[in-house]
């Protein structure tokens, strides 16, 4: 009688008997590259709407008609002082500075470096950012010291009937 437990159901030199070689690799290099290119295409097409929104904003086509907003009466602003206000929305803080009898400037008062609030320093005739010692010219909004490299966004003003009005934010201008 032969011992059945000592017999192997397959030849001993064939250790890969359980691999179906016809379907061994379902994802080879070529298929992987096709999948990768397809996924990149899907991501590229998926970002097109956001690119269009960004382009409209950068080129100024997306500007909505901002409502003219009264900031303050001229009589309430002494020469050399400033007034804080919000424009164009309640979340966008801004500052109006009266530089001379008939000279007004307004800027969004978030530093262009890390969005810290900036403050008017009358003695230095500058807007100061206390976070990283940045400074901006009060007359032009240009960065004069510190890490900021871009100017503060200027707010276009209109003086009408003894009051100062904010018209629109001038963005992305050099």
PAPAZA-356582 format. One line per field, with one value per atom (N, C-alpha, C): residue number from 1; residue in one letter; atom name; x, y, z. Coordinates in nm, 4 decimals, always signed. Each point is the difference from the previous one (the first is absolute). Last residue first. Layout:
<atoms>
pos <- c(NUM	...)
code <- c(A	...)
site <- c(CA	...)
xx <- c(X	...)
yy <- c(Y	...)
zz <- c(Z	...)
</atoms>
This chain:
<atoms>
pos <- c(174	174	174	173	173	173	172	172	172	171	171	171	170	170	170	169	169	169	168	168	168	167	167	167	166	166	166	165	165	165	164	164	164	163	163	163	162	162	162	161	161	161	160	160	160	159	159	159	158	158	158	157	157	157	156	156	156	155	155	155	154	154	154	153	153	153	152	152	152	151	151	151	150	150	150	149	149	149	148	148	148	147	147	147	146	146	146	145	145	145	144	144	144	143	143	143	142	142	142	141	141	141	140	140	140	139	139	139	138	138	138	137	137	137	136	136	136	135	135	135	134	134	134	133	133	133	132	132	132	131	131	131	130	130	130	129	129	129	128	128	128	127	127	127	126	126	126	125	125	125	124	124	124	123	123	123	122	122	122	121	121	121	120	120	120	119	119	119	118	118	118	117	117	117	116	116	116	115	115	115	114	114	114	113	113	113	112	112	112	111	111	111	110	110	110	109	109	109	108	108	108	107	107	107	106	106	106	105	105	105	104	104	104	103	103	103	102	102	102	101	101	101	100	100	100	99	99	99	98	98	98	97	97	97	96	96	96	95	95	95	94	94	94	93	93	93	92	92	92	91	91	91	90	90	90	89	89	89	88	88	88	87	87	87	86	86	86	85	85	85	84	84	84	83	83	83	82	82	82	81	81	81	80	80	80	79	79	79	78	78	78	77	77	77	76	76	76	75	75	75	74	74	74	73	73	73	72	72	72	71	71	71	70	70	70	69	69	69	68	68	68	67	67	67	66	66	66	65	65	65	64	64	64	63	63	63	62	62	62	61	61	61	60	60	60	59	59	59	58	58	58	57	57	57	56	56	56	55	55	55	54	54	54	53	53	53	52	52	52	51	51	51	50	50	50	49	49	49	48	48	48	47	47	47	46	46	46	45	45	45	44	44	44	43	43	43	42	42	42	41	41	41	40	40	40	39	39	39	38	38	38	37	37	37	36	36	36	35	35	35	34	34	34	33	33	33	32	32	32	31	31	31	30	30	30	29	29	29	28	28	28	27	27	27	26	26	26	25	25	25	24	24	24	23	23	23	22	22	22	21	21	21	20	20	20	19	19	19	18	18	18	17	17	17	16	16	16	15	15	15	14	14	14	13	13	13	12	12	12	11	11	11	10	10	10	9	9	9	8	8	8	7	7	7	6	6	6	5	5	5	4	4	4	3	3	3	2	2	2	1	1	1)
code <- c(X	X	X	X	X	X	X	X	X	X	X	X	X	X	X	X	X	X	X	X	X	X	X	X	X	X	X	X	X	X	X	X	X	X	X	X	X	X	X	X	X	X	X	X	X	X	X	X	X	X	X	X	X	X	X	X	X	X	X	X	X	X	X	X	X	X	X	X	X	X	X	X	X	X	X	X	X	X	X	X	X	X	X	X	X	X	X	X	X	X	X	X	X	X	X	X	X	X	X	X	X	X	X	X	X	X	X	X	X	X	X	X	X	X	X	X	X	X	X	X	X	X	X	X	X	X	X	X	X	X	X	X	X	X	X	X	X	X	X	X	X	X	X	X	X	X	X	X	X	X	X	X	X	X	X	X	X	X	X	X	X	X	X	X	X	X	X	X	X	X	X	X	X	X	X	X	X	X	X	X	X	X	X	X	X	X	X	X	X	X	X	X	X	X	X	X	X	X	X	X	X	X	X	X	X	X	X	X	X	X	X	X	X	X	X	X	X	X	X	X	X	X	X	X	X	X	X	X	X	X	X	X	X	X	X	X	X	X	X	X	X	X	X	X	X	X	X	X	X	X	X	X	X	X	X	X	X	X	X	X	X	X	X	X	X	X	X	X	X	X	X	X	X	X	X	X	X	X	X	X	X	X	X	X	X	X	X	X	X	X	X	X	X	X	X	X	X	X	X	X	X	X	X	X	X	X	X	X	X	X	X	X	X	X	X	X	X	X	X	X	X	X	X	X	X	X	X	X	X	X	X	X	X	X	X	X	X	X	X	X	X	X	X	X	X	X	X	X	X	X	X	X	X	X	X	X	X	X	X	X	X	X	X	X	X	X	X	X	X	X	X	X	X	X	X	X	X	X	X	X	X	X	X	X	X	X	X	X	X	X	X	X	X	X	X	X	X	X	X	X	X	X	X	X	X	X	X	X	X	X	X	X	X	X	X	X	X	X	X	X	X	X	X	X	X	X	X	X	X	X	X	X	X	X	X	X	X	X	X	X	X	X	X	X	X	X	X	X	X	X	X	X	X	X	X	X	X	X	X	X	X	X	X	X	X	X	X	X	X	X	X	X	X	X	X	X	X	X	X	X	X	X	X	X	X	X	X	X	X	X	X	X	X	X	X	X	X	X	X	X	X	X	X	X	X	X	X	X	X	X	X	X	X	X	X	X	X	X	X	X	X	X)
site <- c(N	CA	C	N	CA	C	N	CA	C	N	CA	C	N	CA	C	N	CA	C	N	CA	C	N	CA	C	N	CA	C	N	CA	C	N	CA	C	N	CA	C	N	CA	C	N	CA	C	N	CA	C	N	CA	C	N	CA	C	N	CA	C	N	CA	C	N	CA	C	N	CA	C	N	CA	C	N	CA	C	N	CA	C	N	CA	C	N	CA	C	N	CA	C	N	CA	C	N	CA	C	N	CA	C	N	CA	C	N	CA	C	N	CA	C	N	CA	C	N	CA	C	N	CA	C	N	CA	C	N	CA	C	N	CA	C	N	CA	C	N	CA	C	N	CA	C	N	CA	C	N	CA	C	N	CA	C	N	CA	C	N	CA	C	N	CA	C	N	CA	C	N	CA	C	N	CA	C	N	CA	C	N	CA	C	N	CA	C	N	CA	C	N	CA	C	N	CA	C	N	CA	C	N	CA	C	N	CA	C	N	CA	C	N	CA	C	N	CA	C	N	CA	C	N	CA	C	N	CA	C	N	CA	C	N	CA	C	N	CA	C	N	CA	C	N	CA	C	N	CA	C	N	CA	C	N	CA	C	N	CA	C	N	CA	C	N	CA	C	N	CA	C	N	CA	C	N	CA	C	N	CA	C	N	CA	C	N	CA	C	N	CA	C	N	CA	C	N	CA	C	N	CA	C	N	CA	C	N	CA	C	N	CA	C	N	CA	C	N	CA	C	N	CA	C	N	CA	C	N	CA	C	N	CA	C	N	CA	C	N	CA	C	N	CA	C	N	CA	C	N	CA	C	N	CA	C	N	CA	C	N	CA	C	N	CA	C	N	CA	C	N	CA	C	N	CA	C	N	CA	C	N	CA	C	N	CA	C	N	CA	C	N	CA	C	N	CA	C	N	CA	C	N	CA	C	N	CA	C	N	CA	C	N	CA	C	N	CA	C	N	CA	C	N	CA	C	N	CA	C	N	CA	C	N	CA	C	N	CA	C	N	CA	C	N	CA	C	N	CA	C	N	CA	C	N	CA	C	N	CA	C	N	CA	C	N	CA	C	N	CA	C	N	CA	C	N	CA	C	N	CA	C	N	CA	C	N	CA	C	N	CA	C	N	CA	C	N	CA	C	N	CA	C	N	CA	C	N	CA	C	N	CA	C	N	CA	C	N	CA	C	N	CA	C	N	CA	C	N	CA	C	N	CA	C	N	CA	C	N	CA	C	N	CA	C	N	CA	C	N	CA	C	N	CA	C	N	CA	C	N	CA	C	N	CA	C	N	CA	C	N	CA	C	N	CA	C	N	CA	C	N	CA	C	N	CA	C	N	CA	C	N	CA	C	N	CA	C	N	CA	C	N	CA	C	N	CA	C)
xx <- c(-0.0274	+0.1364	+0.0292	-0.4636	+0.0666	+0.1397	-0.3768	+0.0977	+0.0611	-0.4451	+0.0807	+0.0960	-0.3407	+0.0890	+0.0915	-0.5104	+0.1364	+0.0795	-0.4354	+0.0402	+0.1430	-0.2847	-0.0616	+0.0326	-0.0524	+0.0814	-0.0734	-0.0344	-0.0621	+0.1046	-0.0730	+0.0933	-0.0661	-0.2070	+0.0197	+0.0968	-0.1983	+0.0657	+0.0111	-0.1588	-0.0919	+0.0525	+0.2948	-0.1230	-0.0897	+0.4868	-0.0428	-0.1193	+0.2416	-0.0703	-0.0440	+0.3789	-0.0865	-0.0694	+0.2649	-0.0310	-0.1040	+0.3718	-0.1437	-0.0240	+0.4437	-0.0557	-0.1503	+0.3766	-0.1050	-0.0669	+0.5146	-0.1334	-0.1039	+0.4875	-0.0676	-0.1335	+0.4252	-0.1070	-0.0627	+0.3438	+0.0552	-0.1036	+0.1212	-0.0969	+0.0663	+0.2545	-0.0230	-0.1020	+0.2598	-0.0462	-0.0245	-0.0436	+0.0902	-0.0627	-0.2054	+0.1254	+0.0987	-0.4730	+0.0780	+0.1339	-0.4466	+0.1131	+0.0718	-0.3748	-0.0324	+0.1111	-0.0374	-0.0113	-0.0452	+0.0410	-0.0393	-0.0219	+0.1596	-0.1395	-0.0483	+0.3849	-0.0154	-0.1490	+0.2037	-0.0544	-0.0112	+0.2533	-0.0452	-0.0439	+0.1311	-0.0181	-0.0495	+0.1182	+0.0614	-0.0027	-0.2234	+0.1368	+0.0702	-0.4350	+0.0352	+0.1459	-0.2483	+0.0742	+0.0475	-0.0927	-0.0464	+0.0801	-0.1240	+0.0913	-0.0711	-0.0092	-0.0876	+0.0936	+0.1302	+0.0039	-0.1116	+0.2012	-0.0736	+0.0004	+0.1782	+0.0844	-0.0625	-0.2345	+0.1352	+0.0907	-0.4473	+0.0018	+0.1407	-0.1922	+0.0923	+0.0213	-0.3744	+0.0497	+0.0880	-0.0911	-0.0449	+0.0689	-0.1460	+0.0983	-0.0618	-0.0821	-0.0542	+0.1128	+0.0844	-0.0133	-0.0575	+0.1167	-0.1333	-0.0194	+0.4167	-0.0755	-0.1356	+0.2599	+0.0902	-0.0778	-0.1857	+0.0109	+0.0975	-0.3197	+0.1356	+0.0077	-0.4436	+0.0596	+0.1353	-0.3570	+0.1071	+0.0462	-0.1977	-0.0371	+0.1136	-0.0681	+0.0585	-0.0691	-0.0153	-0.0576	+0.0596	+0.0532	+0.0371	-0.0646	-0.0196	-0.0450	+0.0531	+0.0237	+0.0723	-0.0413	-0.0933	-0.0808	+0.0643	+0.1921	-0.1332	-0.0928	+0.3826	+0.0000	-0.1422	+0.0911	+0.1387	+0.0090	-0.3475	-0.0068	+0.1393	-0.1963	+0.0940	-0.0188	-0.2568	-0.0008	+0.0919	-0.0688	+0.0337	+0.0028	-0.2173	+0.0720	+0.0262	-0.1947	+0.0282	+0.0875	-0.3565	+0.1210	+0.0252	-0.3889	+0.1162	+0.1323	-0.4456	+0.0203	+0.1222	+0.0039	-0.0941	+0.0307	+0.2555	-0.1354	-0.1018	+0.2521	-0.0373	+0.0767	-0.0629	+0.0026	-0.0498	+0.2735	-0.1293	+0.0125	+0.2828	-0.0133	-0.1416	+0.3186	-0.1287	+0.0000	+0.3820	-0.0485	-0.1337	+0.3419	-0.0608	-0.0511	+0.2000	+0.1003	-0.0585	-0.3151	+0.1168	+0.1037	-0.5113	+0.1030	+0.1165	-0.5261	+0.1347	+0.1018	-0.4828	+0.0300	+0.1412	-0.1949	+0.0137	+0.0385	-0.1066	+0.1317	+0.0236	-0.3124	-0.0103	+0.1378	-0.0440	-0.0134	-0.0237	-0.0448	+0.0952	-0.0201	-0.3295	+0.0452	+0.0920	-0.0881	-0.0234	+0.0557	-0.1664	+0.0693	-0.0374	-0.0151	-0.0791	+0.0897	+0.1440	+0.0001	-0.0788	+0.0034	-0.0211	-0.0105	+0.3002	-0.1411	-0.0123	+0.3983	-0.0367	-0.1493	+0.2828	-0.0929	-0.0433	+0.3246	-0.1300	-0.1041	+0.4900	-0.0991	-0.1355	+0.4272	-0.0141	-0.1068	+0.0865	+0.1278	-0.0117	-0.3793	+0.0352	+0.1286	-0.1425	-0.0955	+0.0349	+0.2488	+0.0349	-0.0949	-0.0890	+0.1208	+0.0390	-0.3596	-0.0373	+0.1204	+0.0762	-0.0807	-0.0409	+0.2200	+0.0934	-0.0723	-0.2540	+0.0660	+0.1027	-0.2268	-0.0925	+0.0655	+0.2662	-0.0303	-0.1003	+0.1644	+0.0433	-0.0309	-0.0988	-0.0721	+0.0385	+0.2282	-0.1330	-0.0819	+0.4211	+0.0157	-0.1352	+0.0153	+0.0307	+0.0127	-0.0615	-0.1212	+0.0236	+0.3694	-0.0970	-0.1279	+0.3234	+0.0481	-0.0945	-0.0866	-0.0296	+0.0456	+0.1066	-0.1443	-0.0393	+0.4472	-0.0319	-0.1502	+0.1424	+0.0574	-0.0329	-0.1211	-0.0820	+0.0481	+0.2561	-0.1286	-0.0921	+0.4059	+0.0213	-0.1292	-0.0070	+0.0180	+0.0171	-0.0158	-0.1322	+0.0077	+0.4054	-0.0761	-0.1392	+0.2794	+0.0491	-0.0817	-0.2719	+0.1414	+0.0395	-0.4109	+0.0436	+0.1504	-0.2255	-0.1081	+0.0372	+0.2617	+0.0122	-0.1143	-0.0254	+0.0993	+0.0136	-0.2898	-0.0457	+0.0972	+0.0899	-0.0684	-0.0465	+0.2070	+0.0922	-0.0679	-0.1332	-0.0600	+0.0792	+0.1476	-0.0055	-0.0594	+0.1050	-0.1253	-0.0113	+0.3862	-0.1143	-0.1305	+0.5071	-0.0918	-0.1253	+0.3923	-0.0485	-0.1011	+0.2455	-0.0958	-0.0614	+0.3088	+0.0721	-0.0934	-0.1620	+0.0712	+0.0731	-0.4628	+0.1427	+0.0728	-0.4910	+0.0611	+0.1489	-0.2934	-0.0974	+0.0559	+0.2737	-0.0373	-0.0975	+0.1284	-0.0058	-0.0463	+0.0270	+0.1321	+0.0009	-0.3893	+0.0375	+0.1373	-0.1935	-0.0559	+0.0438	+0.2274	-0.0427	-0.0465	-0.0197	+0.0770	-0.0585	+0.0127	-0.0828	+0.0885)
yy <- c(+9.8564	+0.0224	+0.1480	-0.3322	+0.1038	+0.0195	-0.2943	-0.0534	+0.1067	+0.1575	-0.1187	-0.0282	+0.3902	-0.0157	-0.1173	+0.1212	-0.0390	-0.0167	+0.3435	-0.1375	-0.0228	+0.3767	-0.0392	-0.1450	+0.3478	-0.1055	-0.0487	+0.5044	-0.1270	-0.0961	+0.4905	-0.0848	-0.1357	+0.5319	-0.1343	-0.0756	+0.4491	+0.0048	-0.1363	+0.0423	+0.0607	-0.0109	-0.2805	+0.0533	+0.0519	-0.2720	+0.1014	+0.0702	-0.5055	+0.1102	+0.0947	-0.4467	+0.0871	+0.1030	-0.5212	+0.1223	+0.0796	-0.3442	+0.0144	+0.1337	-0.3638	+0.1341	-0.0020	-0.3811	+0.0279	+0.1340	-0.0869	-0.0217	+0.0263	-0.1619	+0.1163	-0.0413	-0.3438	+0.0595	+0.1173	-0.2606	+0.0397	+0.0682	-0.1153	+0.0166	+0.0479	-0.0730	-0.1091	+0.0283	+0.4217	-0.1286	-0.1024	+0.5273	-0.0722	-0.1335	+0.2982	+0.0730	-0.0710	-0.0706	-0.0528	+0.0724	+0.2372	-0.0881	-0.0454	+0.3207	-0.1367	-0.0986	+0.5081	-0.0877	-0.1421	+0.3548	+0.0743	-0.0905	-0.1502	+0.0401	+0.0699	-0.3890	+0.1435	+0.0339	-0.4254	+0.0392	+0.1517	-0.4443	+0.1383	+0.0280	-0.4292	+0.0479	+0.1440	-0.3422	+0.1324	+0.0438	-0.3916	-0.0244	+0.1297	+0.0055	-0.1427	-0.0262	+0.4370	-0.0383	-0.1455	+0.3861	-0.1346	-0.0491	+0.5188	-0.0926	-0.1334	+0.4740	-0.1031	-0.1078	+0.5395	-0.1372	-0.0828	+0.4554	+0.0066	-0.1370	+0.1400	-0.0592	+0.0090	+0.1693	+0.0567	-0.0509	-0.1753	+0.1373	+0.0576	-0.5032	+0.0701	+0.1393	-0.4347	+0.1286	+0.0620	-0.5454	+0.1178	+0.1243	-0.5589	+0.1086	+0.1237	-0.5735	+0.1355	+0.1036	-0.4980	+0.0648	+0.1400	-0.3484	+0.0514	+0.0510	-0.1500	-0.1066	+0.0474	+0.2611	-0.1091	-0.1159	+0.4310	-0.0911	-0.1142	+0.2806	-0.0042	-0.1046	+0.2656	-0.1301	-0.0045	+0.3608	+0.0042	-0.1381	+0.2778	-0.1136	-0.0158	+0.4869	-0.1296	-0.1086	+0.5719	-0.1121	-0.1297	+0.5922	-0.1306	-0.1073	+0.5803	-0.1190	-0.1239	+0.5803	-0.1208	-0.1167	+0.4957	-0.0645	-0.1295	+0.2294	+0.0601	-0.0685	-0.3184	+0.1454	+0.0501	-0.4582	+0.0473	+0.1523	-0.4027	+0.1351	+0.0598	-0.5291	+0.0955	+0.1348	-0.5168	+0.1258	+0.0963	-0.5722	+0.1218	+0.1181	-0.5491	+0.0990	+0.1227	-0.5668	+0.1249	+0.0901	-0.4104	+0.0618	+0.1332	-0.2793	-0.0767	+0.0610	+0.1599	+0.0222	-0.0735	+0.1475	-0.0745	+0.0291	+0.2094	+0.0048	-0.0806	+0.2339	+0.0125	-0.1031	+0.2563	-0.1281	+0.0229	+0.3315	-0.0366	-0.1359	+0.4216	-0.1412	-0.0247	+0.4596	-0.0584	-0.1449	+0.4364	-0.1127	-0.0490	+0.4866	-0.1095	-0.1081	+0.4336	-0.0828	-0.1131	+0.4043	-0.0243	-0.0773	-0.0640	+0.1038	-0.0371	-0.1452	-0.0566	+0.1139	+0.0570	-0.0908	-0.0573	+0.2842	+0.0795	-0.0859	-0.1989	+0.0649	+0.0776	-0.4358	+0.1400	+0.0636	-0.5317	+0.0997	+0.1375	-0.4316	-0.0316	+0.0959	-0.2045	+0.1176	-0.0443	-0.2553	-0.0067	+0.1247	-0.2423	+0.1126	+0.0014	-0.4580	+0.1162	+0.1058	-0.3730	+0.0260	+0.1277	-0.3696	+0.1421	+0.0220	-0.3982	+0.0323	+0.1507	-0.3041	+0.1033	+0.0238	-0.3086	-0.0490	+0.1058	+0.0597	-0.0245	-0.0418	+0.0996	+0.1019	-0.0219	-0.2686	+0.0898	+0.1068	-0.3355	+0.0651	+0.1025	-0.2636	+0.0897	+0.0765	-0.3291	+0.1114	+0.1002	-0.3960	+0.0879	+0.1194	-0.3373	+0.0751	+0.0972	-0.2911	+0.0957	+0.0852	-0.3489	+0.1057	+0.1055	-0.3840	+0.0846	+0.1145	-0.3263	+0.0858	+0.0901	-0.3205	+0.1030	+0.0945	-0.3666	+0.1074	+0.1027	-0.4278	+0.1299	+0.1151	-0.4624	+0.0353	+0.1354	-0.1939	+0.0448	+0.0441	-0.1815	+0.1234	+0.0548	-0.4197	+0.1092	+0.1325	-0.3828	+0.0244	+0.1150	-0.1489	+0.0691	+0.0333	-0.2622	+0.1381	+0.0814	-0.4582	+0.0682	+0.1450	-0.2684	+0.0204	+0.0737	-0.1319	+0.1094	+0.0292	-0.3693	+0.1222	+0.1207	-0.4290	+0.0381	+0.1313	-0.1858	+0.0435	+0.0472	-0.1933	+0.1334	+0.0539	-0.4411	+0.0948	+0.1416	-0.3505	+0.0251	+0.1001	-0.1398	+0.0771	+0.0338	-0.2825	+0.1376	+0.0855	-0.4052	+0.0084	+0.1475	-0.2986	+0.1385	+0.0022	-0.4088	+0.0739	+0.1470	-0.4919	+0.1435	+0.0692	-0.4687	+0.0235	+0.1483	-0.2993	+0.1216	+0.0377	-0.3760	+0.0832	+0.1312	-0.3534	+0.0858	+0.0873	-0.2205	-0.0037	+0.0987	-0.2837	+0.1281	-0.0202	-0.3539	+0.0689	+0.1374	-0.3047	-0.0660	+0.0780	+0.0465	+0.1083	-0.0553	-0.2567	+0.0644	+0.1106	-0.4477	+0.1012	+0.0629	-0.3719	+0.1135	+0.1113	-0.4232	+0.0783	+0.1204	-0.2170	-0.0248	+0.0928	-0.1299	+0.0632	-0.0276	-0.1596	+0.0045	+0.0657	-0.3006	+0.1391	+0.0018	-0.3885	+0.0356	+0.1442	-0.2467	+0.0396	+0.0409	-0.1711	+0.1282	+0.0492	-0.4363	+0.1119	+0.1358	-0.5042	+0.1063	+0.1208	-0.5315	+0.1240	+0.1045	-0.5697	+0.1167	+0.1246)
zz <- c(-1.0341	+0.0455	+0.0041	+0.0586	-0.0760	+0.0547	+0.1544	-0.0929	-0.0901	+0.2336	+0.0284	-0.1127	+0.2381	-0.1151	+0.0328	+0.1811	+0.0369	-0.1281	+0.0692	-0.0325	+0.0454	+0.1543	-0.1262	-0.0345	+0.4582	-0.0612	-0.1237	+0.2439	-0.0356	-0.0567	+0.3124	-0.0747	-0.0191	+0.0734	+0.0541	-0.0896	-0.0853	+0.1318	+0.0679	-0.4614	+0.0968	+0.1437	-0.2862	-0.0569	+0.1125	-0.1589	+0.0952	-0.0628	-0.0650	-0.0637	+0.1113	-0.0930	+0.0792	-0.0870	-0.0110	-0.0742	+0.0778	+0.1944	-0.0182	-0.0692	+0.0228	+0.0183	-0.0251	+0.1730	-0.0981	+0.0309	+0.1280	+0.0547	-0.1092	-0.1540	+0.0578	+0.0601	-0.0357	-0.0804	+0.0744	+0.1944	-0.1298	-0.0875	+0.5665	-0.1087	-0.1280	+0.4252	-0.0949	-0.1106	+0.2270	+0.0505	-0.1088	-0.1143	+0.0914	+0.0373	-0.3162	+0.0162	+0.0918	-0.3454	+0.1122	+0.0062	-0.2095	-0.0329	+0.1264	-0.0452	+0.0385	-0.0279	-0.0515	-0.1173	+0.0335	+0.3338	-0.1198	-0.1213	+0.4309	+0.0123	-0.1263	+0.0453	-0.0184	+0.0085	+0.2594	-0.1292	-0.0044	+0.2994	-0.0105	-0.1431	+0.3965	-0.1364	+0.0016	+0.3663	-0.0199	-0.1458	+0.1880	-0.0465	-0.0362	+0.2252	+0.0045	-0.0369	-0.0038	+0.1206	+0.0014	-0.3884	+0.0313	+0.1206	-0.2124	+0.0673	+0.0251	-0.3272	+0.0540	+0.0551	-0.0535	-0.0498	+0.0615	+0.1020	-0.1258	-0.0697	+0.4456	-0.1038	-0.1386	+0.3811	+0.0083	-0.1111	+0.0532	-0.0520	-0.0023	-0.0383	+0.0894	-0.0583	-0.0548	-0.0470	+0.1074	-0.0813	+0.0720	-0.0529	-0.1361	-0.0022	+0.0637	+0.0373	-0.0181	+0.0032	-0.1909	+0.1301	-0.0225	-0.3455	+0.0289	+0.1424	-0.2309	+0.0664	+0.0511	-0.3304	+0.0345	+0.0615	-0.1240	-0.1141	+0.0261	+0.3614	-0.0555	-0.1116	+0.1345	+0.0274	-0.0711	-0.0088	+0.0994	+0.0458	-0.4541	+0.0831	+0.0994	-0.1763	-0.0335	+0.0804	-0.1604	+0.0740	-0.0525	+0.0075	-0.0548	+0.0870	-0.1082	+0.0712	-0.0720	+0.0131	-0.0396	+0.0891	+0.0202	-0.1035	-0.0495	+0.3730	+0.0004	-0.1011	+0.1384	-0.0126	-0.0034	+0.0839	-0.0038	-0.0042	+0.1668	-0.0550	+0.0101	-0.0270	+0.0599	-0.0684	+0.0838	-0.0747	+0.0731	-0.0186	+0.0733	-0.0966	+0.0696	-0.0792	+0.0860	-0.0081	+0.0698	-0.0864	-0.0913	-0.0551	+0.0679	+0.0765	+0.0440	-0.0462	-0.1179	+0.1432	+0.0535	-0.5132	+0.0832	+0.1465	-0.3435	-0.0549	+0.0799	+0.2908	-0.1414	-0.0798	+0.5309	-0.0718	-0.1423	+0.3852	-0.0558	-0.0663	+0.3137	-0.0363	-0.0515	+0.0086	+0.0363	-0.0469	+0.1231	-0.0803	+0.0540	-0.0140	+0.0762	-0.0946	-0.1244	+0.0671	+0.0823	-0.0889	-0.0842	+0.0820	+0.1436	+0.0017	-0.0918	-0.0071	-0.0163	+0.0023	+0.0139	+0.1117	-0.0057	-0.3431	+0.1232	+0.1201	-0.4234	-0.0019	+0.1287	-0.0052	-0.0397	+0.0093	-0.0990	+0.1074	-0.0605	-0.2414	+0.1062	+0.1168	-0.4173	+0.0736	+0.1138	-0.4793	+0.1441	+0.0676	-0.5060	+0.0615	+0.1470	-0.2739	+0.0350	+0.0637	-0.3706	+0.1421	+0.0260	-0.3997	+0.0237	+0.1497	-0.1767	+0.0080	+0.0227	-0.2385	+0.0944	-0.0033	-0.2691	+0.1009	+0.0987	-0.3534	-0.0614	+0.1030	+0.0573	+0.0315	-0.0633	+0.0126	-0.1134	+0.0210	+0.3330	-0.0292	-0.1121	+0.1143	+0.1102	-0.0319	-0.3044	+0.0003	+0.1089	-0.0139	-0.1121	-0.0064	+0.3185	+0.0351	-0.1107	-0.0828	+0.1049	+0.0380	-0.3026	-0.0611	+0.1011	+0.1528	-0.0748	-0.0677	+0.2142	+0.0991	-0.0669	-0.2702	+0.0500	+0.0998	-0.1707	-0.0954	+0.0526	+0.2060	+0.0521	-0.0947	-0.1062	+0.1213	+0.0568	-0.3703	-0.0421	+0.1216	+0.0905	-0.0778	-0.0424	+0.2173	+0.0925	-0.0735	-0.2619	+0.0793	+0.0973	-0.2465	-0.0861	+0.0751	+0.2157	-0.0126	-0.0875	+0.0361	+0.1265	-0.0046	-0.3704	+0.0090	+0.1267	-0.0552	-0.0923	+0.0036	+0.2503	+0.0557	-0.0870	-0.1549	+0.1148	+0.0593	-0.3399	-0.0551	+0.1121	+0.1250	-0.0572	-0.0614	+0.1662	+0.1101	-0.0533	-0.3081	+0.0565	+0.1147	-0.1883	-0.0990	+0.0532	+0.2617	-0.0065	-0.0953	+0.1860	-0.0347	-0.0102	+0.2113	-0.0119	-0.0264	+0.0493	-0.0638	-0.0172	+0.0530	+0.0224	-0.0719	+0.0162	+0.1040	+0.0319	-0.2950	+0.0689	+0.1106	-0.2735	-0.0976	+0.0616	+0.2587	-0.0735	-0.1052	+0.4756	-0.1332	-0.0843	+0.4530	-0.0683	-0.1379	+0.3259	+0.0289	-0.0683	-0.0203	-0.0620	+0.0191	+0.0985	-0.0363	-0.0650	+0.1329	+0.1215	-0.0291	-0.2228	-0.0412	+0.1252	+0.0094	-0.0554	-0.0464	+0.1827	+0.1010	-0.0566	-0.1956	-0.0065	+0.0959	+0.1346	-0.1167	+0.0029	+0.3425	-0.1089	-0.1260	+0.3747	-0.0285	-0.1160	+0.3959	-0.1405	-0.0147	+0.4172	-0.0468	-0.1465	+0.2299	+0.0592	-0.0465	-0.1122	-0.0780	+0.0530	+0.0073	+0.0904	-0.0817	-0.1416	-0.0097	+0.0931	-0.0064	+0.0000	+0.0000)
</atoms>
